[in-house]
């Protein structure tokens, strides 16, 4: 009885979590531009439309460019902080980590207004760098957290052994730390990549008129009425996300990367 | 020492320039007179904060906080047992569930709002199912409504709630649960006296994370709600974009953050008091 109740709970939650994914996927395959589910006369028609439309492909490439560069910038901020905390127990790094966590205490709309004000004050409006740098610092807490798990999981004996055999700081970093930390750094970067890809309000407020990302384009089309290409955009996102997390699961231990402990 | 200073130069510059400076600027702008043609002008006035004294504004703030608390509570009530069950599963099942959670994370709030709009529309599934279950008299669109807003935001925050709970729940040793059970404690007692105290900090953090996320979402209320269901996030962006009053948006943002932090501090304090 208890086992049955537990199973029912799991099934209901799985349905709840999967339903929007399934519905959007279904609607994207409708032949006619209608919001019907299950799809009638399923076809790839709107996928063709999506990838041959300059507006949609431009939005997709903006999104991918912003997300990739934001992930790169955020790791250049997070790695030195995590490393100096671990290696030198630097208190400055502790302070920087606290600052890096600050954006998590601010609701996204507040961060949007904050960066809108900041980039306007600099007179640097409507540029793609605004979105990239804003996303990089907003999400920098994620690579920091995953790198902290990574550094904690390094067995000090490896580092000790490398040092006794004459390796210096740089050598240790390159030959011991980099291979051990790679999955954690990749995990942090993929999180930044995916959250940046999906972020709407900051991207819209700092450069939304000039640099249209995929969520902005979907939202703008939402206001003009239904277009099946929106669902295709959503599916492209899910595909990118699943590939990204699939990559994490392939190169590393997913439960461990998420901070879990398996028995 | 010198090495660590050299390594930290870029992170320090980036964080000071892109987090601390904009935050100070936001505070400064909240005290500036608005400029209808531009953004703001120099000078110090308290007009923006005076606007916050209006009862209509205050009612929206309270309403937004209530929605955020409700969403965070639902997220926790569903997410806590689910995460607990996931951490007790065997590895392949665990990975499958984690990938499902992460897949929902790849949906932007724009897409979540849109897919809920599709699901709740007249022609698709849910409303027809409710009619069949006799919970609704006839097929009808379930949006816009406050229920749709809450359901979509719960969906939005669930993966974050669960990923915050996951490390703590997965570190909980099964032996302790078994020991309590062997000593004759009912599952309910085990849950209340072992599981909750061991994971209280994680549960509170998950609550705070989801409440803050819920407070900041702009798309769900605007797509799935009526104007009277709009939250602070919508009001703030309207002030900045439609009203061209960035100082007012800045002041409202700061007030929202202050209210959120007070709420979260109260939750932490209350929980410590309750379960000590």
Interface residues (C-beta under 8 A of the other chain):
Chain A: X2 X6 X9 X10 X13 X14 X16 X17 X18 X19 X20 X21 X23 X24 X27 X35 X36 X37 X73 X76 X77 X78 X80 X81 X83 X84 X87 X88 X90 X92 X93 X96 X99 X100 X102 X103 X104 X105 X106 X107 X108 X109 X110 X111 X112 X113 X114 X115 X116 X117 X118 X120 X121 X133 X134 X136 X137 X140 X169 X194 X195 X197 X198 X199 X200 X201 X205 X214 X215 X218 X219 X222 X230 X233 X234 X237 X238 X240 X241 X242 X244 X245 X246 X249 X254 X255 X258 X259 X260 X261 X262 X263
Chain B: X1 X3 X4 X5 X7 X8 X10 X11 X12 X14 X15 X16 X18 X19 X20 X21 X22 X23 X25 X26 X29 X39 X78 X81 X82 X85 X87 X91 X94 X95 X98 X99 X100 X101 X102 X103 X104 X105 X106 X107 X108 X109 X110 X111 X112 X113 X114 X115 X116 X118 X119 X121 X123 X124 X125 X155 X158 X163 X166 X167 X170 X171 X174 X187 X209 X212 X213 X215 X216 X217 X218 X219 X223 X232 X233 X236 X237 X240 X241 X246 X249 X250 X253 X254 X256 X257 X260 X261
